[in-house]
């Protein structure tokens, strides 16, 4: 673990992340006042953000999890674990820690739309539009960043660093 931290520079502190999450929560509350929502958390990276949003958003809510995997680089996506709740006629918010190419997220959105939700929106802590391969845009964005590799707060480098409370970027 210390080897990984040697290659990282501080990017966002846990205090800055908390402030961004609070801002996202207030936007969601304003848009969904008086409505029930379902957060959909793509595993594994979005767990931290989903948990923090659930604690912060003061609305009636449920959560479900989905696990998707790219079969090949730039290729097909497969569902390892699908959602288990019925989202037909419900207000669904997909929680992403970071959006880069948009390939997996686009696949997930199309899958969820096939279940006829009343509404479907995307919240992301970090948005990297420079990496986008598909025209997908989040409805709630914590911060737009340049094309940099980030680790911490659920984001990893070969499964390491997800547990860091702060977010770091690679030195090079």
C-alpha contacts under 8 A as a table, 3 or more apart, distances in Angstrom:
res1	aa1	res2	aa2	distance
1	X	4	X	5.31
1	X	5	X	6.54
1	X	160	X	7.15
1	X	161	X	7.40
2	X	5	X	5.01
2	X	6	X	6.22
3	X	6	X	5.22
3	X	7	X	7.05
4	X	7	X	5.47
4	X	8	X	6.86
4	X	160	X	7.71
4	X	161	X	7.65
5	X	8	X	5.11
5	X	9	X	7.95
7	X	170	X	5.86
7	X	171	X	5.64
8	X	168	X	5.71
8	X	169	X	5.41
8	X	170	X	4.58
8	X	171	X	5.29
9	X	168	X	5.29
9	X	169	X	5.28
9	X	170	X	6.17
9	X	171	X	5.86
10	X	13	X	7.35
10	X	166	X	7.55
10	X	167	X	6.49
10	X	168	X	4.53
10	X	169	X	6.49
11	X	166	X	7.67
11	X	167	X	5.46
11	X	168	X	4.68
11	X	169	X	5.94
12	X	16	X	5.95
12	X	17	X	6.51
12	X	166	X	5.86
12	X	167	X	4.96
12	X	168	X	6.72
13	X	16	X	5.16
13	X	17	X	6.25
13	X	165	X	7.56
13	X	166	X	4.66
13	X	167	X	6.38
14	X	17	X	4.96
14	X	18	X	6.05
14	X	165	X	5.62
14	X	166	X	4.81
14	X	167	X	7.63
15	X	18	X	5.06
15	X	19	X	6.32
16	X	19	X	5.13
16	X	20	X	6.32
17	X	20	X	5.09
17	X	21	X	6.16
17	X	166	X	7.67
18	X	21	X	5.08
18	X	22	X	6.18
19	X	22	X	5.14
19	X	23	X	6.30
20	X	23	X	5.10
20	X	24	X	6.26
20	X	125	X	7.32
20	X	142	X	5.35
20	X	143	X	7.70
21	X	24	X	5.07
21	X	25	X	6.08
21	X	49	X	7.63
21	X	52	X	7.15
21	X	53	X	6.43
21	X	56	X	7.74
21	X	125	X	7.40
21	X	142	X	7.06
22	X	25	X	5.02
22	X	26	X	6.24
22	X	53	X	7.77
22	X	56	X	6.56
23	X	26	X	5.25
23	X	27	X	6.44
23	X	142	X	7.53
24	X	27	X	5.21
24	X	28	X	6.29
24	X	53	X	7.97
24	X	123	X	7.71
24	X	140	X	6.43
24	X	141	X	7.26
24	X	142	X	6.45
25	X	28	X	5.13
25	X	29	X	6.10
25	X	53	X	6.24
25	X	56	X	6.10
25	X	57	X	5.09
26	X	29	X	5.07
26	X	30	X	6.16
26	X	57	X	7.18
27	X	30	X	5.16
27	X	31	X	6.29
27	X	140	X	7.57
28	X	31	X	5.18
28	X	32	X	6.00
28	X	57	X	7.40
28	X	140	X	7.96
29	X	32	X	5.22
29	X	33	X	5.42
29	X	57	X	6.44
29	X	58	X	6.97
29	X	59	X	6.79
30	X	33	X	5.52
32	X	35	X	5.31
32	X	36	X	7.57
32	X	37	X	7.63
32	X	59	X	7.93
33	X	59	X	7.28
34	X	59	X	7.32
35	X	59	X	7.21
35	X	60	X	7.03
35	X	91	X	7.83
36	X	59	X	6.62
36	X	60	X	4.86
36	X	61	X	5.53
36	X	90	X	7.60
36	X	91	X	6.80
37	X	59	X	7.45
37	X	60	X	6.47
37	X	61	X	4.81
37	X	62	X	6.43
37	X	90	X	6.91
37	X	91	X	4.97
37	X	92	X	5.82
37	X	93	X	7.17
38	X	61	X	5.56
38	X	62	X	4.67
38	X	63	X	5.41
38	X	64	X	7.33
38	X	87	X	7.80
38	X	90	X	7.29
38	X	91	X	6.16
38	X	92	X	4.80
38	X	93	X	6.15
39	X	50	X	7.46
39	X	61	X	7.31
39	X	62	X	6.19
39	X	63	X	4.66
39	X	64	X	6.38
39	X	92	X	5.95
39	X	93	X	4.89
39	X	94	X	5.84
39	X	95	X	6.67
40	X	63	X	5.85
40	X	64	X	5.04
40	X	65	X	5.61
40	X	66	X	7.05
40	X	83	X	7.79
40	X	92	X	6.99
40	X	93	X	6.07
40	X	94	X	4.70
40	X	95	X	6.08
41	X	46	X	5.95
41	X	47	X	6.59
41	X	50	X	6.40
41	X	63	X	7.28
41	X	64	X	6.23
41	X	65	X	4.76
41	X	66	X	6.19
41	X	94	X	6.21
41	X	95	X	5.36
41	X	96	X	7.20
42	X	45	X	7.22
42	X	46	X	6.00
42	X	47	X	7.71
42	X	65	X	5.82
42	X	66	X	4.83
42	X	67	X	5.54
42	X	68	X	7.17
42	X	94	X	7.72
42	X	95	X	7.08
42	X	96	X	7.02
43	X	46	X	6.10
43	X	47	X	6.62
43	X	65	X	6.62
43	X	66	X	6.02
43	X	67	X	4.96
43	X	68	X	7.43
44	X	47	X	6.04
44	X	67	X	7.39
44	X	154	X	7.17
45	X	48	X	7.25
45	X	96	X	7.69
45	X	97	X	6.36
45	X	153	X	7.84
45	X	154	X	4.30
45	X	155	X	5.31
45	X	156	X	7.58
45	X	162	X	7.24
46	X	49	X	5.44
46	X	50	X	5.96
46	X	95	X	6.39
46	X	96	X	5.37
46	X	97	X	4.98
46	X	154	X	6.05
46	X	155	X	7.98
47	X	50	X	5.14
47	X	51	X	6.09
47	X	154	X	6.61
48	X	51	X	5.31
48	X	52	X	6.25
48	X	153	X	6.11
48	X	154	X	5.76
49	X	52	X	5.15
49	X	53	X	6.00
49	X	95	X	7.29
49	X	96	X	7.63
49	X	97	X	6.31
49	X	125	X	7.50
49	X	153	X	7.57
49	X	154	X	7.73
50	X	53	X	5.14
50	X	54	X	6.05
50	X	95	X	6.21
51	X	54	X	5.15
51	X	55	X	6.37
52	X	55	X	5.22
52	X	56	X	6.19
53	X	56	X	4.97
53	X	57	X	5.75
54	X	57	X	5.51
54	X	58	X	7.99
54	X	61	X	7.73
55	X	58	X	7.64
64	X	83	X	5.96
64	X	84	X	6.90
64	X	85	X	6.91
65	X	81	X	7.65
65	X	82	X	7.24
65	X	83	X	5.72
65	X	84	X	7.92
66	X	79	X	7.73
66	X	80	X	7.64
66	X	81	X	5.22
66	X	82	X	4.89
66	X	83	X	5.33
67	X	79	X	6.20
67	X	80	X	5.23
67	X	81	X	4.79
67	X	82	X	6.62
68	X	77	X	6.69
68	X	78	X	5.73
68	X	79	X	4.66
68	X	80	X	5.48
68	X	81	X	6.94
68	X	104	X	7.31
69	X	77	X	5.56
69	X	78	X	5.37
69	X	79	X	6.49
69	X	80	X	6.81
69	X	104	X	7.82
70	X	73	X	6.71
70	X	74	X	7.73
70	X	75	X	6.76
70	X	76	X	5.96
70	X	77	X	4.39
70	X	78	X	6.35
70	X	104	X	7.31
71	X	75	X	6.41
71	X	76	X	5.42
71	X	77	X	5.56
71	X	78	X	6.55
72	X	75	X	4.88
72	X	76	X	6.33
72	X	77	X	7.88
74	X	103	X	7.77
77	X	104	X	6.65
77	X	107	X	7.19
79	X	82	X	6.18
86	X	115	X	7.82
87	X	90	X	5.10
87	X	91	X	7.55
87	X	92	X	7.18
87	X	115	X	6.41
87	X	116	X	7.07
87	X	117	X	5.39
88	X	115	X	5.56
88	X	116	X	4.80
88	X	117	X	4.50
88	X	118	X	6.81
89	X	116	X	6.24
89	X	117	X	4.54
89	X	118	X	4.24
89	X	119	X	7.70
90	X	117	X	4.95
90	X	118	X	4.88
90	X	119	X	6.72
91	X	117	X	6.17
91	X	118	X	5.36
91	X	119	X	4.79
91	X	120	X	6.20
92	X	117	X	6.69
92	X	118	X	7.71
92	X	119	X	6.01
92	X	120	X	4.82
92	X	121	X	6.41
93	X	120	X	5.78
93	X	121	X	4.83
93	X	122	X	5.47
93	X	123	X	6.79
94	X	120	X	7.53
94	X	121	X	6.27
94	X	122	X	4.77
94	X	123	X	6.17
95	X	122	X	6.14
95	X	123	X	5.08
95	X	124	X	6.01
96	X	99	X	6.67
96	X	122	X	7.38
96	X	123	X	6.13
96	X	124	X	4.65
96	X	125	X	6.87
97	X	124	X	5.30
97	X	125	X	5.10
97	X	126	X	6.19
97	X	154	X	7.20
97	X	155	X	7.33
98	X	124	X	5.82
98	X	125	X	6.01
98	X	126	X	4.56
98	X	127	X	5.61
98	X	128	X	7.30
99	X	102	X	6.03
99	X	105	X	7.81
99	X	124	X	6.88
99	X	126	X	6.53
99	X	127	X	5.01
99	X	128	X	5.90
99	X	129	X	7.71
100	X	127	X	6.59
100	X	128	X	4.92
100	X	129	X	6.38
100	X	130	X	7.59
100	X	131	X	5.09
100	X	132	X	5.50
101	X	129	X	7.85
101	X	131	X	5.05
101	X	132	X	4.00
101	X	133	X	4.89
101	X	134	X	6.67
102	X	105	X	5.16
102	X	106	X	5.77
102	X	132	X	5.83
102	X	133	X	6.33
102	X	134	X	5.69
102	X	135	X	7.62
102	X	136	X	6.27
103	X	106	X	5.25
103	X	107	X	6.37
103	X	133	X	6.99
103	X	134	X	6.44
104	X	107	X	5.13
104	X	108	X	6.25
105	X	108	X	4.99
105	X	109	X	6.08
106	X	109	X	5.11
106	X	110	X	6.24
106	X	134	X	7.45
106	X	136	X	6.77
107	X	110	X	5.31
107	X	111	X	6.23
108	X	111	X	4.99
108	X	112	X	6.14
109	X	112	X	5.12
109	X	113	X	6.03
110	X	113	X	5.14
110	X	114	X	6.37
111	X	114	X	5.39
111	X	115	X	7.24
112	X	115	X	5.38
112	X	116	X	7.32
112	X	117	X	7.42
113	X	116	X	5.35
113	X	117	X	6.39
113	X	120	X	7.50
117	X	120	X	6.47
121	X	138	X	7.19
121	X	139	X	5.93
122	X	137	X	7.78
122	X	138	X	4.81
122	X	139	X	5.28
122	X	140	X	6.40
123	X	138	X	5.73
123	X	139	X	5.97
123	X	140	X	4.52
123	X	141	X	6.04
124	X	127	X	6.60
124	X	138	X	6.52
124	X	140	X	6.23
124	X	141	X	5.14
124	X	142	X	6.26
125	X	141	X	5.81
125	X	142	X	4.40
125	X	143	X	6.20
126	X	141	X	6.54
126	X	142	X	5.83
126	X	143	X	5.06
126	X	144	X	5.72
126	X	145	X	6.60
127	X	138	X	7.94
127	X	141	X	6.67
127	X	142	X	7.77
127	X	143	X	6.30
127	X	144	X	4.64
127	X	145	X	5.99
128	X	131	X	5.91
128	X	132	X	7.15
128	X	144	X	6.08
128	X	145	X	5.38
128	X	146	X	5.92
128	X	147	X	6.02
129	X	132	X	5.15
129	X	144	X	7.61
129	X	145	X	7.88
129	X	146	X	7.68
129	X	147	X	7.96
130	X	146	X	6.70
130	X	147	X	5.98
131	X	147	X	6.59
132	X	135	X	7.03
132	X	136	X	7.79
138	X	141	X	6.25
141	X	144	X	7.03
145	X	148	X	7.61
148	X	169	X	6.64
148	X	170	X	7.48
149	X	169	X	5.60
149	X	170	X	5.99
150	X	155	X	6.74
150	X	156	X	7.57
150	X	167	X	6.54
150	X	168	X	5.49
150	X	169	X	4.42
150	X	170	X	6.65
151	X	154	X	7.49
151	X	155	X	4.78
151	X	156	X	4.95
151	X	157	X	6.39
151	X	161	X	5.89
151	X	162	X	6.72
151	X	164	X	7.86
151	X	167	X	5.59
151	X	168	X	5.20
151	X	169	X	6.20
151	X	170	X	7.90
152	X	155	X	4.92
152	X	156	X	6.20
152	X	161	X	5.13
152	X	162	X	4.73
152	X	163	X	6.13
152	X	164	X	4.58
152	X	165	X	6.30
152	X	166	X	5.80
152	X	167	X	4.52
152	X	168	X	6.28
153	X	161	X	7.89
153	X	162	X	5.58
153	X	163	X	6.11
153	X	164	X	5.62
153	X	165	X	5.34
153	X	166	X	6.15
153	X	167	X	6.05
154	X	161	X	7.54
154	X	162	X	4.11
154	X	163	X	6.32
154	X	164	X	7.68
155	X	161	X	6.88
155	X	162	X	5.00
156	X	159	X	5.07
156	X	160	X	5.18
156	X	161	X	5.06
156	X	162	X	4.90
157	X	160	X	5.14
157	X	161	X	6.46
159	X	162	X	6.88
160	X	163	X	7.88
161	X	164	X	5.52
164	X	167	X	7.02
